Every structure is written in structure tokens, then in C-alpha cells.
Amino acid sequence: MKKIIHFLPWTALLLVLIYVGYTQRNHKIGWVELSKVYDGFDLRKDLENKFIAFGTTQKQVLDSLELDTRMAGRKAKVNKAYLEEFEYKKANYFEQKAKFEDQVREVRASYDKQVMLQLRSLSKKFGNKNHYVFINGLDESGILLYASDETNITNDLLAFVNEEYKGIH
């Protein structure tokens, strides 16, 4: 009877250790280089191309207004009768330039938001599919001070989000 009493605590301890070891093995933890995932995400690249096209179009319009304003300024120097036209065109140019700068900020913010929402959604899908309980992001803030290279899943996540994005489009 005494042998059974001594045996039970050791058996219970052994079972607890086996259970803890088993559950720890099944809880995967990984980390990603956020800038590499963000920069390599095809959606971000597509939106960046749209943003460049938008900016180019707007810049052409502003360049045209600026040229028109300069020409009106030259006319106004020669003939004061054109001064009112010059002032109007100058005011219009600066108004359009301010609108353009506002639009650029709004479009950039909208695109960044779309990218981050899609990355979060696809990262969650990746984590669930691959049984991760935790995926941390490494960036310049220094929140993640150290992680072994063995737990770096940056390339895996980047490949997954781009495959998923291509499947959506």
C-alpha cells in the first residue's frame, strides 16, 4: 500500500510533464519582418502603381496650370490690363495645388489602410491554417528584442499573403 502511495504522486507528476510537453510542442510561435512583408505584398505594389499613375496625372494638370499662370504673369508685366487675369490664375493654381496635396494624403492613407487590413486578415488566416498561437512582428520600434532565426516565418507569410491575394484577383 505504501508503494502505491509513493507511486501515485510520481505518476501524476509524470503525466503532467508529458501533457505540458505535448501542449508546448503543438503551440507554434513565429515572427516576421514587418517591413519585408509590407514591402513585398503584391497588393501594396499594385496600389503603389495606381498611386504613381494618380500622382502623374495630377502633376500634369498642375504643371499646365503653373505654365498658364506664368504666361499670364508675363502678360501682366507688359500690360497691366492682364493683372486681374494673372491674379485669378495664380489663386486658382494655389487652390488646385492645395487640393492635390490633400488628395494625395487621402489616397495614400486609404491605400495604406487597405494594405494593412488585408495583411491582418491574411496573417490571421495563415496563423490559423498553420496552427500558430502567436505571430509577432519585428520592426524599428524595438518591441521584439530577440527571436531566433528558427522562428522567423517572414518568407512563409509573404508567400502565403501573395498567393491569397492573387487568388482574390
Residue frames as a rotation matrix with the C-alpha (Angstrom) as fourth column:
MET 1
0.573 0.819 0.000 0.00
0.819 -0.573 0.000 0.00
0.000 0.000 -1.000 0.00
LYS 2
0.431 -0.487 -0.759 2.86
0.148 -0.792 0.592 2.38
-0.890 -0.368 -0.269 0.81
LYS 3
-0.623 -0.680 0.385 4.42
0.465 0.073 0.882 1.65
-0.629 0.729 0.271 -2.57
ILE 4
-0.064 0.705 0.707 1.17
0.975 -0.107 0.194 2.69
0.213 0.701 -0.680 -4.29
ILE 5
0.794 0.352 -0.495 1.04
0.504 -0.836 0.214 5.93
-0.339 -0.420 -0.842 -2.27
HIS 6
-0.015 -0.881 -0.473 4.63
0.024 -0.473 0.880 6.77
-1.000 0.002 0.028 -3.27
PHE 7
-0.639 -0.224 0.736 3.97
0.654 0.346 0.673 5.74
-0.405 0.911 -0.075 -6.85
LEU 8
0.323 0.907 0.270 0.83
0.934 -0.259 -0.247 7.89
-0.154 0.332 -0.931 -7.37
PRO 9
0.643 -0.073 -0.762 2.47
0.036 -0.991 0.125 11.34
-0.765 -0.108 -0.635 -6.93
TRP 10
-0.454 -0.883 -0.121 5.30
-0.158 -0.054 0.986 10.39
-0.877 0.467 -0.115 -9.28
THR 11
-0.495 0.377 0.783 2.85
0.822 0.495 0.281 9.04
-0.281 0.783 -0.555 -11.82
ALA 12
0.622 0.764 -0.171 0.74
0.696 -0.640 -0.327 12.19
-0.359 0.085 -0.929 -11.58
LEU 13
0.307 -0.605 -0.735 3.85
-0.221 -0.796 0.564 14.37
-0.926 -0.011 -0.378 -11.97
LEU 14
-0.701 -0.586 0.406 4.99
0.193 0.392 0.900 12.35
-0.687 0.709 -0.162 -14.97
LEU 15
-0.078 0.771 0.633 1.56
0.981 0.172 -0.089 12.67
-0.177 0.614 -0.769 -16.62
VAL 16
0.747 0.305 -0.590 1.55
0.297 -0.948 -0.114 16.45
-0.594 -0.091 -0.799 -16.03
LEU 17
-0.130 -0.891 -0.436 5.05
-0.282 -0.388 0.877 16.77
-0.951 0.237 -0.201 -17.54
ILE 18
-0.680 -0.043 0.732 4.03
0.594 0.553 0.584 14.70
-0.431 0.832 -0.350 -20.56
TYR 19
0.368 0.905 0.213 0.89
0.902 -0.293 -0.316 16.83
-0.224 0.309 -0.924 -21.02
VAL 20
0.615 -0.201 -0.762 2.82
-0.036 -0.973 0.227 20.11
-0.788 -0.113 -0.606 -20.70
GLY 21
-0.496 -0.869 0.002 5.50
-0.102 0.060 0.993 18.89
-0.862 0.492 -0.119 -23.11
TYR 22
-0.437 0.416 0.798 2.88
0.852 0.477 0.218 17.77
-0.290 0.775 -0.562 -25.61
THR 23
0.644 0.762 -0.067 0.91
0.708 -0.628 -0.323 21.01
-0.288 0.160 -0.944 -25.49
GLN 24
0.330 -0.595 -0.733 4.06
-0.163 -0.801 0.577 23.13
-0.930 -0.071 -0.361 -25.75
ARG 25
-0.674 -0.594 0.438 5.14
0.272 0.351 0.896 21.29
-0.686 0.723 -0.075 -28.88
ASN 26
-0.216 0.697 0.684 1.81
0.975 0.192 0.111 21.97
-0.054 0.691 -0.721 -30.56
HIS 27
0.762 0.432 -0.483 1.83
0.437 -0.893 -0.108 25.71
-0.478 -0.129 -0.869 -29.85
LYS 28
0.002 -0.762 0.647 3.81
0.991 -0.087 -0.106 27.27
0.137 0.641 0.755 -32.65
ILE 29
0.632 0.053 -0.773 5.20
0.274 -0.948 0.160 30.76
-0.725 -0.313 -0.614 -32.24
GLY 30
0.045 -0.627 0.778 6.74
0.999 0.031 -0.033 32.77
-0.003 0.779 0.627 -35.05
TRP 31
0.197 -0.020 -0.980 7.83
0.212 -0.975 0.063 36.24
-0.957 -0.221 -0.188 -36.01
VAL 32
0.427 -0.012 0.904 8.01
0.904 0.012 -0.426 38.21
-0.006 1.000 0.016 -39.22
GLU 33
-0.724 -0.600 -0.340 9.97
0.525 -0.800 0.291 41.19
-0.446 0.032 0.894 -40.50
LEU 34
0.193 0.948 -0.254 7.08
0.510 -0.318 -0.799 43.61
-0.838 0.025 -0.545 -40.94
SER 35
0.098 -0.181 -0.979 8.81
-0.579 -0.810 0.092 45.85
-0.810 0.557 -0.185 -43.47
LYS 36
-0.884 -0.461 -0.076 9.71
-0.344 0.531 0.774 42.88
-0.316 0.711 -0.628 -45.68
VAL 37
-0.518 0.778 0.356 6.15
0.742 0.616 -0.265 41.54
-0.425 0.126 -0.896 -45.62
TYR 38
0.332 0.664 -0.670 4.64
0.245 -0.747 -0.618 45.01
-0.911 0.041 -0.410 -46.18
ASP 39
-0.112 -0.472 -0.874 7.03
-0.693 -0.594 0.409 45.94
-0.712 0.652 -0.261 -48.99
GLY 40
-0.936 -0.352 -0.017 6.73
-0.271 0.686 0.675 42.54
-0.226 0.636 -0.737 -50.67
PHE 41
-0.304 0.907 0.292 2.94
0.359 0.393 -0.846 42.35
-0.883 -0.152 -0.445 -50.55
ASP 42
-0.727 -0.010 0.687 1.58
0.687 0.002 0.727 42.42
-0.008 1.000 0.006 -54.11
LEU 43
0.415 0.908 0.049 -1.48
0.901 -0.418 0.116 44.45
0.126 -0.004 -0.992 -53.11
ARG 44
0.435 -0.323 -0.841 0.81
0.310 -0.823 0.476 47.21
-0.846 -0.468 -0.257 -51.83
LYS 45
-0.668 -0.736 0.112 2.76
0.312 -0.140 0.940 47.12
-0.676 0.662 0.324 -55.09
ASP 46
-0.352 0.634 0.689 -0.45
0.909 0.057 0.412 47.30
0.222 0.771 -0.596 -57.15
LEU 47
0.688 0.648 -0.327 -1.76
0.716 -0.679 0.161 50.22
-0.118 -0.345 -0.931 -55.12
GLU 48
0.028 -0.768 -0.640 1.61
0.278 -0.609 0.743 51.96
-0.960 -0.199 0.196 -55.33
ASN 49
-0.780 -0.270 0.565 1.42
0.589 -0.014 0.808 51.76
-0.210 0.963 0.169 -59.12
LYS 50
0.185 0.921 0.343 -2.09
0.916 -0.288 0.278 53.24
0.355 0.263 -0.897 -59.02
PHE 51
0.616 0.000 -0.788 -0.84
0.535 -0.734 0.418 55.96
-0.579 -0.679 -0.452 -56.69
ILE 52
-0.485 -0.858 -0.170 2.02
0.354 -0.370 0.859 56.81
-0.800 0.357 0.483 -59.06
ALA 53
-0.577 0.349 0.738 -0.39
0.779 -0.036 0.626 57.00
0.245 0.936 -0.251 -62.01
PHE 54
0.559 0.802 -0.211 -2.73
0.823 -0.505 0.259 59.22
0.102 -0.319 -0.942 -59.97
GLY 55
0.330 -0.520 -0.788 0.16
0.395 -0.682 0.616 61.48
-0.857 -0.514 -0.020 -58.98
THR 56
-0.704 -0.621 0.345 1.46
0.535 -0.144 0.833 61.70
-0.467 0.771 0.433 -62.55
THR 57
-0.142 0.758 0.637 -1.95
0.887 -0.187 0.421 62.73
0.439 0.625 -0.646 -63.87
GLN 58
0.754 0.446 -0.481 -2.41
0.638 -0.673 0.375 65.34
-0.156 -0.590 -0.792 -61.15
LYS 59
-0.046 -0.860 -0.508 1.10
0.425 -0.477 0.770 66.67
-0.904 -0.180 0.387 -61.67
GLN 60
-0.657 -0.146 0.740 0.43
0.754 -0.121 0.646 67.14
-0.005 0.982 0.189 -65.38
VAL 61
0.395 0.872 0.289 -2.68
0.799 -0.481 0.360 69.18
0.453 0.090 -0.887 -64.56
LEU 62
0.704 -0.173 -0.688 -0.75
0.450 -0.642 0.621 71.29
-0.549 -0.747 -0.375 -62.05
ASP 63
-0.412 -0.909 0.067 2.15
0.587 -0.208 0.783 71.78
-0.697 0.362 0.619 -64.46
SER 64
-0.344 0.381 0.858 -0.29
0.855 -0.251 0.454 73.01
0.389 0.890 -0.240 -67.09
LEU 65
0.751 0.650 -0.113 -1.90
0.621 -0.639 0.454 75.44
0.224 -0.411 -0.884 -64.61
GLU 66
0.343 -0.712 -0.612 1.52
0.478 -0.428 0.767 76.65
-0.808 -0.556 0.194 -63.50
LEU 67
-0.622 -0.576 0.530 2.61
0.729 -0.179 0.661 77.30
-0.286 0.797 0.531 -67.08
ASP 68
0.068 0.764 0.641 -0.65
0.800 -0.425 0.422 79.13
0.596 0.485 -0.641 -67.79
THR 69
0.816 0.203 -0.542 -0.16
0.542 -0.596 0.592 81.23
-0.203 -0.777 -0.596 -64.64
ARG 70
-0.121 -0.947 -0.298 3.42
0.558 -0.313 0.769 82.14
-0.821 -0.073 0.566 -65.62
MET 71
-0.575 -0.034 0.817 2.32
0.795 -0.258 0.549 83.17
0.192 0.965 0.176 -69.08
ALA 72
0.533 0.815 0.227 -0.42
0.681 -0.572 0.457 85.33
0.503 -0.089 -0.860 -67.56
GLY 73
0.577 -0.413 -0.705 2.22
0.537 -0.459 0.708 86.85
-0.616 -0.787 -0.043 -65.24
ARG 74
-0.545 -0.806 0.232 4.42
0.681 -0.264 0.683 87.75
-0.489 0.530 0.693 -68.19
LYS 75
-0.201 0.574 0.794 1.46
0.776 -0.401 0.487 89.36
0.598 0.714 -0.365 -69.95
ALA 76
0.762 0.544 -0.352 0.62
0.636 -0.528 0.563 91.30
0.121 -0.653 -0.748 -66.79
LYS 77
0.035 -0.833 -0.552 4.18
0.641 -0.405 0.652 92.68
-0.767 -0.377 0.520 -66.61
VAL 78
-0.793 -0.326 0.515 3.89
0.608 -0.377 0.698 94.01
-0.034 0.867 0.497 -70.14
ASN 79
-0.522 0.715 0.465 0.27
-0.125 -0.604 0.787 95.18
0.844 0.353 0.405 -69.90
LYS 80
-0.960 0.100 0.263 -1.35
-0.269 -0.056 -0.961 95.96
-0.081 -0.993 0.081 -66.53
ALA 81
-0.110 0.973 -0.205 -4.76
-0.978 -0.070 0.195 95.18
0.175 0.222 0.959 -68.06
TYR 82
0.191 0.113 -0.975 -3.90
-0.247 0.967 0.064 91.49
0.950 0.229 0.213 -67.65
LEU 83
-0.721 -0.540 0.434 -3.09
-0.508 -0.013 -0.861 91.84
0.470 -0.842 -0.265 -63.93
GLU 84
-0.041 0.804 0.593 -6.56
-0.957 0.138 -0.253 90.73
-0.286 -0.578 0.764 -62.80
GLU 85
0.742 0.258 -0.618 -6.40
-0.516 0.809 -0.282 87.64
0.428 0.528 0.734 -65.05
PHE 86
-0.210 -0.913 -0.350 -2.95
-0.233 0.394 -0.889 86.83
0.950 -0.105 -0.295 -63.63
GLU 87
-0.656 -0.008 0.755 -4.17
-0.750 -0.109 -0.652 87.16
0.088 -0.994 0.066 -60.01
TYR 88
0.439 0.887 0.141 -7.13
-0.883 0.456 -0.116 84.91
-0.167 -0.073 0.983 -60.75
LYS 89
0.634 -0.242 -0.734 -4.95
-0.285 0.810 -0.513 82.24
0.719 0.535 0.444 -62.39
LYS 90
-0.498 -0.859 0.120 -2.40
-0.381 0.092 -0.920 82.44
0.779 -0.504 -0.374 -59.58
ALA 91
-0.353 0.465 0.812 -5.10
-0.912 0.024 -0.410 81.98
-0.210 -0.885 0.416 -56.93
ASN 92
0.710 0.651 -0.268 -6.61
-0.702 0.681 -0.206 79.10
0.048 0.334 0.941 -58.92
TYR 93
0.180 -0.743 -0.644 -3.20
-0.298 0.583 -0.756 77.43
0.937 0.328 -0.117 -59.25
PHE 94
-0.754 -0.526 0.394 -2.52
-0.501 0.071 -0.863 77.54
0.426 -0.847 -0.317 -55.49
GLU 95
0.023 0.850 0.527 -6.04
-0.944 0.192 -0.269 76.35
-0.330 -0.491 0.806 -54.73
GLN 96
0.763 0.240 -0.600 -5.66
-0.519 0.780 -0.349 73.40
0.384 0.578 0.720 -57.09
LYS 97
-0.210 -0.930 -0.303 -2.21
-0.326 0.359 -0.875 72.63
0.922 -0.085 -0.379 -55.68
ALA 98
-0.629 0.046 0.776 -3.63
-0.776 0.005 -0.630 72.53
-0.033 -0.999 0.033 -52.13
LYS 99
0.493 0.864 0.104 -6.48
-0.835 0.503 -0.221 70.26
-0.244 0.022 0.970 -53.27
PHE 100
0.498 -0.393 -0.773 -3.97
-0.395 0.691 -0.606 67.98
0.772 0.607 0.189 -54.97
GLU 101
-0.606 -0.779 0.162 -1.84
-0.464 0.180 -0.867 67.72
0.646 -0.601 -0.471 -51.82
ASP 102
-0.268 0.612 0.744 -4.96
-0.887 0.145 -0.438 66.88
-0.376 -0.777 0.504 -49.78
GLN 103
0.729 0.563 -0.389 -5.99
-0.681 0.656 -0.325 64.25
0.073 0.502 0.862 -52.31
VAL 104
0.018 -0.820 -0.572 -2.51
-0.409 0.516 -0.753 62.72
0.912 0.247 -0.326 -52.25
ARG 105
-0.759 -0.290 0.583 -2.66
-0.636 0.136 -0.759 62.40
0.141 -0.947 -0.288 -48.44
GLU 106
0.108 0.902 0.417 -6.17
-0.869 0.289 -0.401 60.92
-0.482 -0.319 0.816 -48.57
VAL 107
0.699 0.118 -0.706 -5.34
-0.574 0.682 -0.454 58.42
0.428 0.722 0.544 -51.32
ARG 108
-0.346 -0.906 -0.245 -2.10
-0.445 0.388 -0.807 57.39
0.826 -0.170 -0.537 -49.58
ALA 109
-0.644 0.158 0.748 -3.92
-0.737 0.132 -0.663 56.89
-0.204 -0.979 0.031 -46.26
SER 110
0.463 0.886 -0.008 -6.68
-0.832 0.432 -0.348 54.93
-0.305 0.168 0.937 -47.97
TYR 111
0.475 -0.363 -0.802 -4.21
-0.467 0.668 -0.579 52.66
0.746 0.650 0.147 -49.76
ASP 112
-0.638 -0.750 0.174 -2.17
-0.513 0.246 -0.822 52.10
0.574 -0.614 -0.542 -46.59
LYS 113
-0.284 0.633 0.720 -5.35
-0.854 0.173 -0.490 51.21
-0.435 -0.755 0.491 -44.71
GLN 114
0.694 0.552 -0.462 -6.39
-0.713 0.614 -0.339 48.73
0.097 0.565 0.820 -47.42
VAL 115
0.025 -0.790 -0.613 -2.98
-0.398 0.555 -0.731 47.06
0.917 0.262 -0.301 -47.31
MET 116
-0.781 -0.379 0.497 -2.91
-0.579 0.139 -0.803 46.79
0.235 -0.915 -0.328 -43.51
LEU 117
0.095 0.890 0.445 -6.48
-0.893 0.274 -0.357 45.44
-0.439 -0.364 0.821 -43.31
GLN 118
0.734 0.153 -0.662 -5.71
-0.546 0.713 -0.440 42.81
0.405 0.684 0.607 -45.93
LEU 119
-0.290 -0.919 -0.269 -2.38
-0.411 0.373 -0.832 41.89
0.864 -0.130 -0.486 -44.28
ARG 120
-0.596 0.120 0.794 -4.04
-0.788 0.099 -0.607 41.47
-0.152 -0.988 0.035 -40.88
SER 121
0.478 0.874 0.090 -6.80
-0.814 0.479 -0.328 39.34
-0.330 0.084 0.940 -42.33
LEU 122
0.655 -0.264 -0.708 -4.43
-0.383 0.692 -0.612 37.14
0.651 0.672 0.352 -44.33
SER 123
-0.503 -0.842 0.196 -1.96
-0.579 0.160 -0.800 36.86
0.641 -0.516 -0.568 -41.43
LYS 124
-0.222 0.528 0.819 -4.78
-0.871 0.270 -0.410 35.61
-0.438 -0.805 0.400 -39.22
LYS 125
0.795 0.525 -0.305 -5.78
-0.606 0.661 -0.442 33.11
-0.030 0.536 0.844 -41.91
PHE 126
0.161 -0.848 -0.506 -2.14
-0.425 0.403 -0.811 32.00
0.891 0.345 -0.295 -42.24
GLY 127
-0.616 -0.414 0.670 -1.83
-0.758 0.083 -0.647 31.59
0.212 -0.907 -0.365 -38.46
ASN 128
0.204 0.791 0.576 -4.99
-0.813 0.465 -0.350 29.53
-0.545 -0.397 0.738 -38.22
LYS 129
0.811 0.123 -0.572 -4.12
-0.512 0.623 -0.591 27.37
0.283 0.773 0.568 -41.21
ASN 130
0.105 -0.897 -0.430 -0.62
-0.143 0.414 -0.899 26.65
0.984 0.156 -0.085 -39.89
HIS 131
0.622 0.318 -0.716 -1.59
0.551 0.472 0.688 26.30
0.557 -0.822 0.118 -36.21
TYR 132
-0.590 -0.770 0.244 0.27
0.369 -0.526 -0.766 29.32
0.718 -0.362 0.594 -34.85
VAL 133
0.299 0.646 -0.702 -0.81
0.949 -0.122 0.291 30.62
0.102 -0.753 -0.649 -31.47
PHE 134
0.621 -0.173 -0.765 1.32
0.198 -0.909 0.366 33.73
-0.759 -0.379 -0.530 -31.77
ILE 135
0.205 -0.596 0.776 2.96
0.949 -0.073 -0.307 35.66
0.239 0.799 0.551 -34.60
ASN 136
0.425 -0.154 -0.892 4.96
0.447 -0.821 0.355 38.71
-0.787 -0.550 -0.280 -33.62
GLY 137
0.816 -0.130 0.564 6.15
0.485 -0.376 -0.789 41.47
0.315 0.917 -0.244 -35.92
LEU 138
0.029 -0.887 -0.460 9.70
0.834 -0.232 0.500 42.79
-0.550 -0.398 0.734 -35.89
ASP 139
0.651 0.127 0.748 10.04
0.582 -0.715 -0.386 46.46
0.486 0.687 -0.540 -36.76
GLU 140
-0.215 -0.825 0.523 12.10
0.286 -0.565 -0.774 49.52
0.934 -0.017 0.357 -35.84
SER 141
0.497 0.497 0.712 10.17
-0.466 -0.539 0.702 50.13
0.732 -0.680 -0.036 -32.61
GLY 142
-0.562 -0.826 0.041 12.24
-0.520 0.314 -0.794 47.53
0.643 -0.467 -0.607 -30.78
ILE 143
0.308 0.753 0.581 9.25
-0.948 0.194 0.250 45.79
0.076 -0.628 0.774 -29.22
LEU 144
0.995 -0.099 -0.032 10.68
0.099 0.995 0.001 42.41
0.031 -0.004 0.999 -30.19
LEU 145
0.555 -0.831 0.046 14.19
-0.759 -0.483 0.436 42.49
-0.340 -0.277 -0.899 -28.82
TYR 146
-0.638 -0.767 -0.063 15.23
-0.729 0.576 0.369 38.99
-0.246 0.281 -0.927 -29.80
ALA 147
0.641 0.694 0.329 13.91
-0.537 0.711 -0.454 35.96
-0.549 0.114 0.828 -31.61
SER 148
-0.286 -0.774 0.565 15.80
-0.036 0.598 0.801 33.02
-0.957 0.209 -0.199 -33.00
ASP 149
-0.586 -0.021 -0.810 16.03
-0.780 -0.255 0.571 32.70
-0.218 0.967 0.133 -36.76
GLU 150
-0.977 0.213 0.026 14.33
0.215 0.962 0.171 29.31
0.012 0.173 -0.985 -36.47
THR 151
-0.250 0.943 -0.219 11.05
0.732 0.036 -0.681 31.04
-0.634 -0.330 -0.699 -35.62
ASN 152
-0.548 0.020 -0.836 11.31
-0.401 -0.883 0.242 33.58
-0.734 0.468 0.492 -38.48
ILE 153
-0.218 0.583 0.782 8.34
0.700 0.652 -0.291 32.90
-0.680 0.484 -0.551 -40.77
THR 154
-0.179 0.111 -0.978 8.62
-0.319 -0.946 -0.049 36.09
-0.931 0.303 0.205 -42.85
ASN 155
-0.814 -0.219 -0.538 9.08
-0.568 0.106 0.816 34.34
-0.121 0.970 -0.211 -46.20
ASP 156
-0.826 0.562 0.049 6.34
0.564 0.826 0.025 31.81
-0.026 0.049 -0.998 -45.46
LEU 157
-0.068 0.833 -0.549 3.84
0.543 -0.431 -0.721 34.53
-0.837 -0.347 -0.423 -44.58
LEU 158
-0.317 -0.105 -0.942 4.82
-0.540 -0.796 0.271 36.71
-0.779 0.595 0.196 -47.53
ALA 159
-0.980 -0.038 -0.195 4.38
-0.182 0.567 0.803 33.81
0.080 0.823 -0.562 -49.95
PHE 160
-0.582 0.809 -0.079 1.00
0.778 0.527 -0.342 32.98
-0.235 -0.261 -0.936 -48.38
VAL 161
-0.025 0.622 -0.782 -0.42
0.215 -0.761 -0.612 36.52
-0.976 -0.183 -0.115 -48.49
ASN 162
-0.512 -0.207 -0.833 0.66
-0.689 -0.480 0.543 36.96
-0.512 0.852 0.104 -52.12
GLU 163
-0.975 0.220 -0.030 -0.84
0.169 0.821 0.545 33.61
0.145 0.526 -0.838 -53.14
GLU 164
-0.315 0.903 -0.294 -4.08
0.805 0.089 -0.587 34.52
-0.504 -0.421 -0.754 -51.38
TYR 165
-0.132 0.222 -0.966 -4.11
-0.193 -0.962 -0.194 37.98
-0.972 0.161 0.169 -52.94
LYS 166
-0.836 -0.203 -0.510 -3.59
-0.531 0.064 0.845 36.51
-0.139 0.977 -0.162 -56.41
GLY 167
-0.818 0.574 0.012 -6.46
0.573 0.814 0.094 34.12
0.044 0.083 -0.996 -55.72
ILE 168
-0.123 0.775 -0.620 -8.72
0.478 -0.501 -0.721 37.06
-0.870 -0.385 -0.309 -54.89
HIS 169
0.090 0.093 -0.992 -7.89
-0.587 -0.799 -0.128 38.86
-0.805 0.594 -0.017 -58.13
